Amino acid sequence: MENKRYRLHFYGIVQGVGFRYTASHAANMCRLTGFVRNEYDGSVLCEVQGAEGDIERFVQIVRSGRFIDITNIEKTLLPLDDDERGFEVRY
């Protein structure tokens, strides 16, 4: 199965609700690389890389977060980053 990389821009109640922690935990569970960070407009930006099915599972896990309420996700396909080795929370 070939890897993909997506930029996922999450909107809704996504800051101050443990989103980045949930995303980091989900990425590790799904064996994805990338990063997550809060944006100044109240949204959260995330880039994830891995198998398509694992990325879909990642989104499901994040969406099911207890206090997280995602109203919209903008999904953009990106080129792979062959040098990336882990998933990080950026500040």
C-alpha positions, -999 to +999 in steps of 0.1 A: +000+000+000+015+033-010+019+062+015+001+095+011+006+129+029-023+152+036-026+186+051-057+185+073-072+218+085-097+212+113-124+238+122-149+238+150-142+234+188-107+222+183-085+244+206-084+241+244-100+206+242-069+183+241-069+182+203-031+182+198-026+155+225-054+134+210-039+139+175-004+129+187-017+098+204-038+088+174-009+094+150+013+071+171-014+044+173-019+046+135+019+047+127+017+081+110+043+108+108+037+146+106+028+174+130-001+192+145-003+229+156-029+255+167-035+283+142-043+319+152-078+318+138-089+291+163-084+262+139-059+233+140-035+225+112-022+189+109+000+172+083-001+134+084+018+108+063+012+071+060-012+045+045-046+059+034-065+036+057-044+046+087-050+083+079-088+076+078-086+058+111-066+088+126-094+112+116-120+089+132-100+087+164-095+125+166-132+131+157-143+109+186-123+130+211-145+137+242-146+175+239-136+179+203-164+191+179-151+192+143-174+211+120-152+211+088-120+195+076-101+209+046-080+180+031-051+187+007-028+161-009+009+170-004+042+155-017+057+129+006+084+139+031+108+109+029+130+123+057+103+125+083+106+100+112+079+108+137+049+129+147+053+161+167+032+187+184+043+222+173+037+254+192 
